Amino acid sequence: MPAIVGNVKILSVGPSSIVHFGDSIILSPNSSSKTFAGAGSFNTGDFPQVVNGASNTITNDSDFVEANANKVGGL
């Protein structure tokens, strides 16, 4: 159904957001992220005890573009 839109002021649009005017069939925001963490980084609890030797997190990423970062329409 058509709509009449008056004045619009958009202050900010965050990642994986949609700004939509008018009719549409599919709205599919997407985002991607990558997390690097070393040994014992995501431990939870009151008294975590982590014992590890020398730890090294390799952050070299030879990909210029990630595989699923630019999917259109969620297809």
mmCIF file of the N, C-alpha and C atoms, coordinates in Angstrom:
data_MODEL
# 
_entry.id   MODEL 
# 
loop_
_atom_site.group_PDB 
_atom_site.id 
_atom_site.type_symbol 
_atom_site.label_atom_id 
_atom_site.label_alt_id 
_atom_site.label_comp_id 
_atom_site.label_asym_id 
_atom_site.label_entity_id 
_atom_site.label_seq_id 
_atom_site.pdbx_PDB_ins_code 
_atom_site.Cartn_x 
_atom_site.Cartn_y 
_atom_site.Cartn_z 
_atom_site.occupancy 
_atom_site.B_iso_or_equiv 
_atom_site.pdbx_formal_charge 
_atom_site.auth_seq_id 
_atom_site.auth_comp_id 
_atom_site.auth_asym_id 
_atom_site.auth_atom_id 
_atom_site.pdbx_PDB_model_num 
ATOM 1   N N  . MET A 1 1  ? 0.843  -1.165  0.000  1.00 0.00 ? 1  MET A N  1 
ATOM 2   C CA . MET A 1 1  ? 0.000  0.000   0.000  1.00 0.00 ? 1  MET A CA 1 
ATOM 3   C C  . MET A 1 1  ? 0.894  1.236   0.000  1.00 0.00 ? 1  MET A C  1 
ATOM 4   N N  . PRO A 1 2  ? 0.698  2.131   -0.936 1.00 0.00 ? 2  PRO A N  1 
ATOM 5   C CA . PRO A 1 2  ? 1.536  3.339   -1.008 1.00 0.00 ? 2  PRO A CA 1 
ATOM 6   C C  . PRO A 1 2  ? 1.342  4.227   0.213  1.00 0.00 ? 2  PRO A C  1 
ATOM 7   N N  . ALA A 1 3  ? 2.393  4.911   0.577  1.00 0.00 ? 3  ALA A N  1 
ATOM 8   C CA . ALA A 1 3  ? 2.349  5.809   1.731  1.00 0.00 ? 3  ALA A CA 1 
ATOM 9   C C  . ALA A 1 3  ? 2.899  7.165   1.330  1.00 0.00 ? 3  ALA A C  1 
ATOM 10  N N  . ILE A 1 4  ? 2.419  8.189   1.987  1.00 0.00 ? 4  ILE A N  1 
ATOM 11  C CA . ILE A 1 4  ? 2.948  9.545   1.785  1.00 0.00 ? 4  ILE A CA 1 
ATOM 12  C C  . ILE A 1 4  ? 3.867  9.833   2.960  1.00 0.00 ? 4  ILE A C  1 
ATOM 13  N N  . VAL A 1 5  ? 5.126  10.143  2.654  1.00 0.00 ? 5  VAL A N  1 
ATOM 14  C CA . VAL A 1 5  ? 6.120  10.387  3.683  1.00 0.00 ? 5  VAL A CA 1 
ATOM 15  C C  . VAL A 1 5  ? 6.460  11.867  3.675  1.00 0.00 ? 5  VAL A C  1 
ATOM 16  N N  . GLY A 1 6  ? 6.387  12.479  4.841  1.00 0.00 ? 6  GLY A N  1 
ATOM 17  C CA . GLY A 1 6  ? 6.721  13.891  4.963  1.00 0.00 ? 6  GLY A CA 1 
ATOM 18  C C  . GLY A 1 6  ? 8.214  14.091  5.146  1.00 0.00 ? 6  GLY A C  1 
ATOM 19  N N  . ASN A 1 7  ? 8.577  15.131  5.887  1.00 0.00 ? 7  ASN A N  1 
ATOM 20  C CA . ASN A 1 7  ? 9.986  15.414  6.148  1.00 0.00 ? 7  ASN A CA 1 
ATOM 21  C C  . ASN A 1 7  ? 10.596 14.303  6.991  1.00 0.00 ? 7  ASN A C  1 
ATOM 22  N N  . VAL A 1 8  ? 11.828 13.920  6.643  1.00 0.00 ? 8  VAL A N  1 
ATOM 23  C CA . VAL A 1 8  ? 12.533 12.867  7.358  1.00 0.00 ? 8  VAL A CA 1 
ATOM 24  C C  . VAL A 1 8  ? 13.929 13.375  7.700  1.00 0.00 ? 8  VAL A C  1 
ATOM 25  N N  . LYS A 1 9  ? 14.354 13.149  8.937  1.00 0.00 ? 9  LYS A N  1 
ATOM 26  C CA . LYS A 1 9  ? 15.712 13.480  9.347  1.00 0.00 ? 9  LYS A CA 1 
ATOM 27  C C  . LYS A 1 9  ? 16.310 12.245  10.001 1.00 0.00 ? 9  LYS A C  1 
ATOM 28  N N  . ILE A 1 10 ? 17.325 11.677  9.371  1.00 0.00 ? 10 ILE A N  1 
ATOM 29  C CA . ILE A 1 10 ? 17.992 10.491  9.900  1.00 0.00 ? 10 ILE A CA 1 
ATOM 30  C C  . ILE A 1 10 ? 19.295 10.940  10.540 1.00 0.00 ? 10 ILE A C  1 
ATOM 31  N N  . LEU A 1 11 ? 19.418 10.729  11.840 1.00 0.00 ? 11 LEU A N  1 
ATOM 32  C CA . LEU A 1 11 ? 20.619 11.165  12.550 1.00 0.00 ? 11 LEU A CA 1 
ATOM 33  C C  . LEU A 1 11 ? 21.752 10.161  12.436 1.00 0.00 ? 11 LEU A C  1 
ATOM 34  N N  . SER A 1 12 ? 21.443 8.893   12.514 1.00 0.00 ? 12 SER A N  1 
ATOM 35  C CA . SER A 1 12 ? 22.486 7.887   12.358 1.00 0.00 ? 12 SER A CA 1 
ATOM 36  C C  . SER A 1 12 ? 21.846 6.557   11.993 1.00 0.00 ? 12 SER A C  1 
ATOM 37  N N  . VAL A 1 13 ? 22.629 5.736   11.303 1.00 0.00 ? 13 VAL A N  1 
ATOM 38  C CA . VAL A 1 13 ? 22.209 4.390   10.932 1.00 0.00 ? 13 VAL A CA 1 
ATOM 39  C C  . VAL A 1 13 ? 23.344 3.464   11.339 1.00 0.00 ? 13 VAL A C  1 
ATOM 40  N N  . GLY A 1 14 ? 23.042 2.499   12.186 1.00 0.00 ? 14 GLY A N  1 
ATOM 41  C CA . GLY A 1 14 ? 24.064 1.598   12.693 1.00 0.00 ? 14 GLY A CA 1 
ATOM 42  C C  . GLY A 1 14 ? 24.310 0.442   11.743 1.00 0.00 ? 14 GLY A C  1 
ATOM 43  N N  . PRO A 1 15 ? 25.307 -0.358  12.061 1.00 0.00 ? 15 PRO A N  1 
ATOM 44  C CA . PRO A 1 15 ? 25.586 -1.530  11.235 1.00 0.00 ? 15 PRO A CA 1 
ATOM 45  C C  . PRO A 1 15 ? 24.419 -2.508  11.278 1.00 0.00 ? 15 PRO A C  1 
ATOM 46  N N  . SER A 1 16 ? 24.162 -3.161  10.184 1.00 0.00 ? 16 SER A N  1 
ATOM 47  C CA . SER A 1 16 ? 23.087 -4.137  10.032 1.00 0.00 ? 16 SER A CA 1 
ATOM 48  C C  . SER A 1 16 ? 21.724 -3.503  10.267 1.00 0.00 ? 16 SER A C  1 
ATOM 49  N N  . SER A 1 17 ? 21.538 -2.255  9.830  1.00 0.00 ? 17 SER A N  1 
ATOM 50  C CA . SER A 1 17 ? 20.276 -1.544  9.975  1.00 0.00 ? 17 SER A CA 1 
ATOM 51  C C  . SER A 1 17 ? 19.599 -1.390  8.629  1.00 0.00 ? 17 SER A C  1 
ATOM 52  N N  . ILE A 1 18 ? 18.319 -1.052  8.673  1.00 0.00 ? 18 ILE A N  1 
ATOM 53  C CA . ILE A 1 18 ? 17.559 -0.816  7.446  1.00 0.00 ? 18 ILE A CA 1 
ATOM 54  C C  . ILE A 1 18 ? 16.884 0.543   7.551  1.00 0.00 ? 18 ILE A C  1 
ATOM 55  N N  . VAL A 1 19 ? 17.005 1.355   6.508  1.00 0.00 ? 19 VAL A N  1 
ATOM 56  C CA . VAL A 1 19 ? 16.210 2.564   6.352  1.00 0.00 ? 19 VAL A CA 1 
ATOM 57  C C  . VAL A 1 19 ? 15.292 2.280   5.190  1.00 0.00 ? 19 VAL A C  1 
ATOM 58  N N  . HIS A 1 20 ? 13.981 2.298   5.440  1.00 0.00 ? 20 HIS A N  1 
ATOM 59  C CA . HIS A 1 20 ? 13.026 1.804   4.451  1.00 0.00 ? 20 HIS A CA 1 
ATOM 60  C C  . HIS A 1 20 ? 11.920 2.827   4.230  1.00 0.00 ? 20 HIS A C  1 
ATOM 61  N N  . PHE A 1 21 ? 11.641 3.143   2.973  1.00 0.00 ? 21 PHE A N  1 
ATOM 62  C CA . PHE A 1 21 ? 10.521 3.982   2.586  1.00 0.00 ? 21 PHE A CA 1 
ATOM 63  C C  . PHE A 1 21 ? 9.780  3.268   1.469  1.00 0.00 ? 21 PHE A C  1 
ATOM 64  N N  . GLY A 1 22 ? 8.479  3.128   1.580  1.00 0.00 ? 22 GLY A N  1 
ATOM 65  C CA . GLY A 1 22 ? 7.707  2.511   0.510  1.00 0.00 ? 22 GLY A CA 1 
ATOM 66  C C  . GLY A 1 22 ? 7.521  1.021   0.709  1.00 0.00 ? 22 GLY A C  1 
ATOM 67  N N  . ASP A 1 23 ? 7.082  0.373   -0.369 1.00 0.00 ? 23 ASP A N  1 
ATOM 68  C CA . ASP A 1 23 ? 6.765  -1.051  -0.328 1.00 0.00 ? 23 ASP A CA 1 
ATOM 69  C C  . ASP A 1 23 ? 8.013  -1.900  -0.521 1.00 0.00 ? 23 ASP A C  1 
ATOM 70  N N  . SER A 1 24 ? 7.979  -3.090  0.045  1.00 0.00 ? 24 SER A N  1 
ATOM 71  C CA . SER A 1 24 ? 9.068  -4.034  -0.171 1.00 0.00 ? 24 SER A CA 1 
ATOM 72  C C  . SER A 1 24 ? 8.562  -5.437  0.088  1.00 0.00 ? 24 SER A C  1 
ATOM 73  N N  . ILE A 1 25 ? 9.281  -6.406  -0.424 1.00 0.00 ? 25 ILE A N  1 
ATOM 74  C CA . ILE A 1 25 ? 8.918  -7.802  -0.205 1.00 0.00 ? 25 ILE A CA 1 
ATOM 75  C C  . ILE A 1 25 ? 9.809  -8.408  0.873  1.00 0.00 ? 25 ILE A C  1 
ATOM 76  N N  . ILE A 1 26 ? 11.114 -8.198  0.750  1.00 0.00 ? 26 ILE A N  1 
ATOM 77  C CA . ILE A 1 26 ? 12.068 -8.789  1.692  1.00 0.00 ? 26 ILE A CA 1 
ATOM 78  C C  . ILE A 1 26 ? 12.985 -7.704  2.237  1.00 0.00 ? 26 ILE A C  1 
ATOM 79  N N  . LEU A 1 27 ? 13.092 -7.627  3.544  1.00 0.00 ? 27 LEU A N  1 
ATOM 80  C CA . LEU A 1 27 ? 14.083 -6.780  4.201  1.00 0.00 ? 27 LEU A CA 1 
ATOM 81  C C  . LEU A 1 27 ? 15.010 -7.706  4.956  1.00 0.00 ? 27 LEU A C  1 
ATOM 82  N N  . SER A 1 28 ? 16.279 -7.689  4.620  1.00 0.00 ? 28 SER A N  1 
ATOM 83  C CA . SER A 1 28 ? 17.196 -8.647  5.211  1.00 0.00 ? 28 SER A CA 1 
ATOM 84  C C  . SER A 1 28 ? 18.517 -7.984  5.556  1.00 0.00 ? 28 SER A C  1 
ATOM 85  N N  . PRO A 1 29 ? 18.615 -7.360  6.745  1.00 0.00 ? 29 PRO A N  1 
ATOM 86  C CA . PRO A 1 29 ? 19.911 -6.798  7.132  1.00 0.00 ? 29 PRO A CA 1 
ATOM 87  C C  . PRO A 1 29 ? 20.875 -7.920  7.492  1.00 0.00 ? 29 PRO A C  1 
ATOM 88  N N  . ASN A 1 30 ? 22.136 -7.709  7.226  1.00 0.00 ? 30 ASN A N  1 
ATOM 89  C CA . ASN A 1 30 ? 23.126 -8.701  7.619  1.00 0.00 ? 30 ASN A CA 1 
ATOM 90  C C  . ASN A 1 30 ? 24.415 -8.009  8.006  1.00 0.00 ? 30 ASN A C  1 
ATOM 91  N N  . SER A 1 31 ? 25.190 -8.685  8.773  1.00 0.00 ? 31 SER A N  1 
ATOM 92  C CA . SER A 1 31 ? 26.490 -8.164  9.165  1.00 0.00 ? 31 SER A CA 1 
ATOM 93  C C  . SER A 1 31 ? 27.402 -9.346  9.434  1.00 0.00 ? 31 SER A C  1 
ATOM 94  N N  . SER A 1 32 ? 28.671 -9.053  9.483  1.00 0.00 ? 32 SER A N  1 
ATOM 95  C CA . SER A 1 32 ? 29.631 -10.104 9.807  1.00 0.00 ? 32 SER A CA 1 
ATOM 96  C C  . SER A 1 32 ? 30.733 -9.509  10.662 1.00 0.00 ? 32 SER A C  1 
ATOM 97  N N  . SER A 1 33 ? 31.330 -10.344 11.466 1.00 0.00 ? 33 SER A N  1 
ATOM 98  C CA . SER A 1 33 ? 32.430 -9.889  12.306 1.00 0.00 ? 33 SER A CA 1 
ATOM 99  C C  . SER A 1 33 ? 33.368 -11.058 12.552 1.00 0.00 ? 33 SER A C  1 
ATOM 100 N N  . LYS A 1 34 ? 34.545 -10.732 13.002 1.00 0.00 ? 34 LYS A N  1 
ATOM 101 C CA . LYS A 1 34 ? 35.542 -11.756 13.281 1.00 0.00 ? 34 LYS A CA 1 
ATOM 102 C C  . LYS A 1 34 ? 36.175 -11.431 14.630 1.00 0.00 ? 34 LYS A C  1 
ATOM 103 N N  . THR A 1 35 ? 36.344 -12.442 15.455 1.00 0.00 ? 35 THR A N  1 
ATOM 104 C CA . THR A 1 35 ? 36.906 -12.255 16.790 1.00 0.00 ? 35 THR A CA 1 
ATOM 105 C C  . THR A 1 35 ? 38.164 -13.101 16.939 1.00 0.00 ? 35 THR A C  1 
ATOM 106 N N  . PHE A 1 36 ? 39.215 -12.475 17.396 1.00 0.00 ? 36 PHE A N  1 
ATOM 107 C CA . PHE A 1 36 ? 40.452 -13.184 17.704 1.00 0.00 ? 36 PHE A CA 1 
ATOM 108 C C  . PHE A 1 36 ? 40.622 -13.187 19.216 1.00 0.00 ? 36 PHE A C  1 
ATOM 109 N N  . ALA A 1 37 ? 40.922 -14.333 19.784 1.00 0.00 ? 37 ALA A N  1 
ATOM 110 C CA . ALA A 1 37 ? 41.118 -14.418 21.230 1.00 0.00 ? 37 ALA A CA 1 
ATOM 111 C C  . ALA A 1 37 ? 42.092 -15.537 21.546 1.00 0.00 ? 37 ALA A C  1 
ATOM 112 N N  . GLY A 1 38 ? 42.872 -15.327 22.552 1.00 0.00 ? 38 GLY A N  1 
ATOM 113 C CA . GLY A 1 38 ? 43.853 -16.326 22.954 1.00 0.00 ? 38 GLY A CA 1 
ATOM 114 C C  . GLY A 1 38 ? 43.284 -17.337 23.923 1.00 0.00 ? 38 GLY A C  1 
ATOM 115 N N  . ALA A 1 39 ? 44.134 -18.172 24.432 1.00 0.00 ? 39 ALA A N  1 
ATOM 116 C CA . ALA A 1 39 ? 43.717 -19.236 25.349 1.00 0.00 ? 39 ALA A CA 1 
ATOM 117 C C  . ALA A 1 39 ? 43.152 -18.636 26.629 1.00 0.00 ? 39 ALA A C  1 
ATOM 118 N N  . GLY A 1 40 ? 41.998 -19.129 27.045 1.00 0.00 ? 40 GLY A N  1 
ATOM 119 C CA . GLY A 1 40 ? 41.378 -18.665 28.277 1.00 0.00 ? 40 GLY A CA 1 
ATOM 120 C C  . GLY A 1 40 ? 40.672 -17.335 28.179 1.00 0.00 ? 40 GLY A C  1 
ATOM 121 N N  . SER A 1 41 ? 40.402 -16.832 26.991 1.00 0.00 ? 41 SER A N  1 
ATOM 122 C CA . SER A 1 41 ? 39.804 -15.507 26.855 1.00 0.00 ? 41 SER A CA 1 
ATOM 123 C C  . SER A 1 41 ? 38.332 -15.466 27.207 1.00 0.00 ? 41 SER A C  1 
ATOM 124 N N  . PHE A 1 42 ? 37.572 -16.496 26.897 1.00 0.00 ? 42 PHE A N  1 
ATOM 125 C CA . PHE A 1 42 ? 36.132 -16.462 27.096 1.00 0.00 ? 42 PHE A CA 1 
ATOM 126 C C  . PHE A 1 42 ? 35.676 -17.318 28.267 1.00 0.00 ? 42 PHE A C  1 
ATOM 127 N N  . ASN A 1 43 ? 36.507 -17.483 29.266 1.00 0.00 ? 43 ASN A N  1 
ATOM 128 C CA . ASN A 1 43 ? 36.120 -18.248 30.445 1.00 0.00 ? 43 ASN A CA 1 
ATOM 129 C C  . ASN A 1 43 ? 35.149 -17.431 31.284 1.00 0.00 ? 43 ASN A C  1 
ATOM 130 N N  . THR A 1 44 ? 34.149 -18.122 31.842 1.00 0.00 ? 44 THR A N  1 
ATOM 131 C CA . THR A 1 44 ? 33.184 -17.457 32.710 1.00 0.00 ? 44 THR A CA 1 
ATOM 132 C C  . THR A 1 44 ? 33.122 -18.206 34.033 1.00 0.00 ? 44 THR A C  1 
ATOM 133 N N  . GLY A 1 45 ? 32.610 -17.544 35.041 1.00 0.00 ? 45 GLY A N  1 
ATOM 134 C CA . GLY A 1 45 ? 32.480 -18.156 36.352 1.00 0.00 ? 45 GLY A CA 1 
ATOM 135 C C  . GLY A 1 45 ? 33.035 -17.236 37.425 1.00 0.00 ? 45 GLY A C  1 
ATOM 136 N N  . ASP A 1 46 ? 32.877 -17.656 38.656 1.00 0.00 ? 46 ASP A N  1 
ATOM 137 C CA . ASP A 1 46 ? 33.320 -16.823 39.776 1.00 0.00 ? 46 ASP A CA 1 
ATOM 138 C C  . ASP A 1 46 ? 34.831 -16.875 39.987 1.00 0.00 ? 46 ASP A C  1 
ATOM 139 N N  . PHE A 1 47 ? 35.413 -18.056 39.916 1.00 0.00 ? 47 PHE A N  1 
ATOM 140 C CA . PHE A 1 47 ? 36.840 -18.210 40.178 1.00 0.00 ? 47 PHE A CA 1 
ATOM 141 C C  . PHE A 1 47 ? 37.492 -19.050 39.082 1.00 0.00 ? 47 PHE A C  1 
ATOM 142 N N  . PRO A 1 48 ? 37.601 -18.513 37.872 1.00 0.00 ? 48 PRO A N  1 
ATOM 143 C CA . PRO A 1 48 ? 38.219 -19.322 36.812 1.00 0.00 ? 48 PRO A CA 1 
ATOM 144 C C  . PRO A 1 48 ? 39.715 -19.485 37.044 1.00 0.00 ? 48 PRO A C  1 
ATOM 145 N N  . GLN A 1 49 ? 40.209 -20.661 36.768 1.00 0.00 ? 49 GLN A N  1 
ATOM 146 C CA . GLN A 1 49 ? 41.637 -20.930 36.859 1.00 0.00 ? 49 GLN A CA 1 
ATOM 147 C C  . GLN A 1 49 ? 42.090 -21.442 35.503 1.00 0.00 ? 49 GLN A C  1 
ATOM 148 N N  . VAL A 1 50 ? 42.949 -20.691 34.864 1.00 0.00 ? 50 VAL A N  1 
ATOM 149 C CA . VAL A 1 50 ? 43.434 -21.052 33.533 1.00 0.00 ? 50 VAL A CA 1 
ATOM 150 C C  . VAL A 1 50 ? 44.917 -21.330 33.633 1.00 0.00 ? 50 VAL A C  1 
ATOM 151 N N  . VAL A 1 51 ? 45.317 -22.493 33.192 1.00 0.00 ? 51 VAL A N  1 
ATOM 152 C CA . VAL A 1 51 ? 46.727 -22.854 33.169 1.00 0.00 ? 51 VAL A CA 1 
ATOM 153 C C  . VAL A 1 51 ? 47.074 -23.169 31.719 1.00 0.00 ? 51 VAL A C  1 
ATOM 154 N N  . ASN A 1 52 ? 47.895 -22.346 31.135 1.00 0.00 ? 52 ASN A N  1 
ATOM 155 C CA . ASN A 1 52 ? 48.354 -22.621 29.780 1.00 0.00 ? 52 ASN A CA 1 
ATOM 156 C C  . ASN A 1 52 ? 49.800 -22.172 29.636 1.00 0.00 ? 52 ASN A C  1 
ATOM 157 N N  . GLY A 1 53 ? 50.473 -22.806 28.745 1.00 0.00 ? 53 GLY A N  1 
ATOM 158 C CA . GLY A 1 53 ? 51.861 -22.444 28.494 1.00 0.00 ? 53 GLY A CA 1 
ATOM 159 C C  . GLY A 1 53 ? 51.920 -21.202 27.612 1.00 0.00 ? 53 GLY A C  1 
ATOM 160 N N  . ALA A 1 54 ? 52.894 -21.154 26.799 1.00 0.00 ? 54 ALA A N  1 
ATOM 161 C CA . ALA A 1 54 ? 53.011 -20.032 25.876 1.00 0.00 ? 54 ALA A CA 1 
ATOM 162 C C  . ALA A 1 54 ? 51.837 -20.071 24.914 1.00 0.00 ? 54 ALA A C  1 
ATOM 163 N N  . SER A 1 55 ? 51.095 -18.981 24.847 1.00 0.00 ? 55 SER A N  1 
ATOM 164 C CA . SER A 1 55 ? 49.912 -18.906 24.005 1.00 0.00 ? 55 SER A CA 1 
ATOM 165 C C  . SER A 1 55 ? 50.130 -17.861 22.926 1.00 0.00 ? 55 SER A C  1 
ATOM 166 N N  . ASN A 1 56 ? 49.758 -18.195 21.713 1.00 0.00 ? 56 ASN A N  1 
ATOM 167 C CA . ASN A 1 56 ? 49.925 -17.266 20.598 1.00 0.00 ? 56 ASN A CA 1 
ATOM 168 C C  . ASN A 1 56 ? 48.678 -17.335 19.730 1.00 0.00 ? 56 ASN A C  1 
ATOM 169 N N  . THR A 1 57 ? 48.023 -16.209 19.540 1.00 0.00 ? 57 THR A N  1 
ATOM 170 C CA . THR A 1 57 ? 46.848 -16.138 18.678 1.00 0.00 ? 57 THR A CA 1 
ATOM 171 C C  . THR A 1 57 ? 47.286 -15.582 17.333 1.00 0.00 ? 57 THR A C  1 
ATOM 172 N N  . ILE A 1 58 ? 47.127 -16.379 16.301 1.00 0.00 ? 58 ILE A N  1 
ATOM 173 C CA . ILE A 1 58 ? 47.544 -15.957 14.960 1.00 0.00 ? 58 ILE A CA 1 
ATOM 174 C C  . ILE A 1 58 ? 46.412 -15.166 14.332 1.00 0.00 ? 58 ILE A C  1 
ATOM 175 N N  . THR A 1 59 ? 46.664 -13.896 14.011 1.00 0.00 ? 59 THR A N  1 
ATOM 176 C CA . THR A 1 59 ? 45.625 -13.032 13.443 1.00 0.00 ? 59 THR A CA 1 
ATOM 177 C C  . THR A 1 59 ? 45.856 -12.731 11.979 1.00 0.00 ? 59 THR A C  1 
ATOM 178 N N  . ASN A 1 60 ? 46.734 -13.456 11.316 1.00 0.00 ? 60 ASN A N  1 
ATOM 179 C CA . ASN A 1 60 ? 46.932 -13.244 9.885  1.00 0.00 ? 60 ASN A CA 1 
ATOM 180 C C  . ASN A 1 60 ? 45.727 -13.783 9.135  1.00 0.00 ? 60 ASN A C  1 
ATOM 181 N N  . ASP A 1 61 ? 45.138 -12.956 8.284  1.00 0.00 ? 61 ASP A N  1 
ATOM 182 C CA . ASP A 1 61 ? 43.982 -13.370 7.491  1.00 0.00 ? 61 ASP A CA 1 
ATOM 183 C C  . ASP A 1 61 ? 44.265 -12.967 6.053  1.00 0.00 ? 61 ASP A C  1 
ATOM 184 N N  . SER A 1 62 ? 44.494 -13.951 5.226  1.00 0.00 ? 62 SER A N  1 
ATOM 185 C CA . SER A 1 62 ? 44.859 -13.647 3.837  1.00 0.00 ? 62 SER A CA 1 
ATOM 186 C C  . SER A 1 62 ? 43.652 -13.349 2.960  1.00 0.00 ? 62 SER A C  1 
ATOM 187 N N  . ASP A 1 63 ? 42.432 -13.538 3.486  1.00 0.00 ? 63 ASP A N  1 
ATOM 188 C CA . ASP A 1 63 ? 41.239 -13.227 2.690  1.00 0.00 ? 63 ASP A CA 1 
ATOM 189 C C  . ASP A 1 63 ? 41.083 -11.723 2.580  1.00 0.00 ? 63 ASP A C  1 
ATOM 190 N N  . PHE A 1 64 ? 40.853 -11.256 1.358  1.00 0.00 ? 64 PHE A N  1 
ATOM 191 C CA . PHE A 1 64 ? 40.569 -9.831  1.182  1.00 0.00 ? 64 PHE A CA 1 
ATOM 192 C C  . PHE A 1 64 ? 39.098 -9.564  1.469  1.00 0.00 ? 64 PHE A C  1 
ATOM 193 N N  . VAL A 1 65 ? 38.220 -10.486 1.074  1.00 0.00 ? 65 VAL A N  1 
ATOM 194 C CA . VAL A 1 65 ? 36.786 -10.374 1.312  1.00 0.00 ? 65 VAL A CA 1 
ATOM 195 C C  . VAL A 1 65 ? 36.323 -11.678 1.936  1.00 0.00 ? 65 VAL A C  1 
ATOM 196 N N  . GLU A 1 66 ? 35.521 -11.583 2.973  1.00 0.00 ? 66 GLU A N  1 
ATOM 197 C CA . GLU A 1 66 ? 35.006 -12.780 3.624  1.00 0.00 ? 66 GLU A CA 1 
ATOM 198 C C  . GLU A 1 66 ? 33.944 -13.447 2.761  1.00 0.00 ? 66 GLU A C  1 
ATOM 199 N N  . ALA A 1 67 ? 33.679 -14.718 3.005  1.00 0.00 ? 67 ALA A N  1 
ATOM 200 C CA . ALA A 1 67 ? 32.834 -15.526 2.129  1.00 0.00 ? 67 ALA A CA 1 
ATOM 201 C C  . ALA A 1 67 ? 31.382 -15.068 2.096  1.00 0.00 ? 67 ALA A C  1 
ATOM 202 N N  . ASN A 1 68 ? 30.735 -14.849 3.241  1.00 0.00 ? 68 ASN A N  1 
ATOM 203 C CA . ASN A 1 68 ? 29.310 -14.563 3.265  1.00 0.00 ? 68 ASN A CA 1 
ATOM 204 C C  . ASN A 1 68 ? 28.996 -13.138 3.696  1.00 0.00 ? 68 ASN A C  1 
ATOM 205 N N  . ALA A 1 69 ? 29.908 -12.210 3.551  1.00 0.00 ? 69 ALA A N  1 
ATOM 206 C CA . ALA A 1 69 ? 29.673 -10.854 4.047  1.00 0.00 ? 69 ALA A CA 1 
ATOM 207 C C  . ALA A 1 69 ? 28.739 -10.067 3.168  1.00 0.00 ? 69 ALA A C  1 
ATOM 208 N N  . ASN A 1 70 ? 28.580 -10.404 1.906  1.00 0.00 ? 70 ASN A N  1 
ATOM 209 C CA . ASN A 1 70 ? 27.796 -9.594  0.982  1.00 0.00 ? 70 ASN A CA 1 
ATOM 210 C C  . ASN A 1 70 ? 26.617 -10.352 0.396  1.00 0.00 ? 70 ASN A C  1 
ATOM 211 N N  . LYS A 1 71 ? 25.960 -11.179 1.175  1.00 0.00 ? 71 LYS A N  1 
ATOM 212 C CA . LYS A 1 71 ? 24.783 -11.864 0.668  1.00 0.00 ? 71 LYS A CA 1 
ATOM 213 C C  . LYS A 1 71 ? 23.662 -10.863 0.475  1.00 0.00 ? 71 LYS A C  1 
ATOM 214 N N  . VAL A 1 72 ? 22.873 -11.010 -0.587 1.00 0.00 ? 72 VAL A N  1 
ATOM 215 C CA . VAL A 1 72 ? 21.781 -10.097 -0.890 1.00 0.00 ? 72 VAL A CA 1 
ATOM 216 C C  . VAL A 1 72 ? 20.464 -10.829 -0.686 1.00 0.00 ? 72 VAL A C  1 
ATOM 217 N N  . GLY A 1 73 ? 19.584 -10.239 0.091  1.00 0.00 ? 73 GLY A N  1 
ATOM 218 C CA . GLY A 1 73 ? 18.253 -10.792 0.272  1.00 0.00 ? 73 GLY A CA 1 
ATOM 219 C C  . GLY A 1 73 ? 18.195 -12.050 1.106  1.00 0.00 ? 73 GLY A C  1 
ATOM 220 N N  . GLY A 1 74 ? 19.270 -12.411 1.758  1.00 0.00 ? 74 GLY A N  1 
ATOM 221 C CA . GLY A 1 74 ? 19.267 -13.596 2.595  1.00 0.00 ? 74 GLY A CA 1 
ATOM 222 C C  . GLY A 1 74 ? 19.203 -14.899 1.807  1.00 0.00 ? 74 GLY A C  1 
ATOM 223 N N  . LEU A 1 75 ? 19.499 -14.852 0.521  1.00 0.00 ? 75 LEU A N  1 
ATOM 224 C CA . LEU A 1 75 ? 19.406 -16.054 -0.315 1.00 0.00 ? 75 LEU A CA 1 
ATOM 225 C C  . LEU A 1 75 ? 20.726 -16.744 -0.416 1.00 0.00 ? 75 LEU A C  1 
# 
